[in-house]
Amino acid sequence: MQTEGEVAEAVYSLLDTAKRVSGPWAAVTVTHWLERNGAGCPDVPLLDEKVRDDAAMWAACAHQAEMEAYLTAALSGLERSVITDRAAKRMVALGYRTMAPDDRLKFIEWVEKQ
């Protein structure tokens, strides 16, 4: 079984070959493939209690670029709205847990300077 790194290298090599062979059509083809195979826009649930479940399901299907784009937009939207302390702490804690140990130390240093 291949590691994620090996799979990424194989896909990158394939994309390089496609670019060399077909030039700009490689970008068009890859863009079309990503649009067909991405998670697309998150669904808007009709019931509030389903929001987290639907968000988790969408995130399981989304590509990293999609998640980063929606997360960035959502956080920007939160800057313009009222957010509870509990929700803010939950989001910071989640971000902190996903950081590498060195980045955690840098983050703590940054927080202490604020």
C-alpha positions, 0 to 999 in steps of 0.5 A: 500500500502506498503512503499519501506522499507516494500517491501525491508524487504519482499524481503530481508526475501524471499532471506534469506529463499531462501539462507537457503533452497537452499544454493549457488543456491540462489545466482545463481538464484538471479543473473540470475533474476537480469540479466534478469530483469535489464536494461542491457547496455545503448544503444548508440544513433546514433544521439547526440540530443537523448543522454540525452533522451536515458540516461533518459529512461535507468536510469528509467529502471535500478536498483540502482546498475546498475546506480551506476556502470555506473555513477562511470565508467563514472565519472572515464572516465571524469577524463581522458577527457576534460570536460567543466566547465558548464557540471562539475557544472551541475553534481555537482549540481545534486549530491548536490541536492540528498544529505541529509541536513547533508551530504550537510553541510559536503560536503560544509565543505569539499569543503571549505578545498580544 
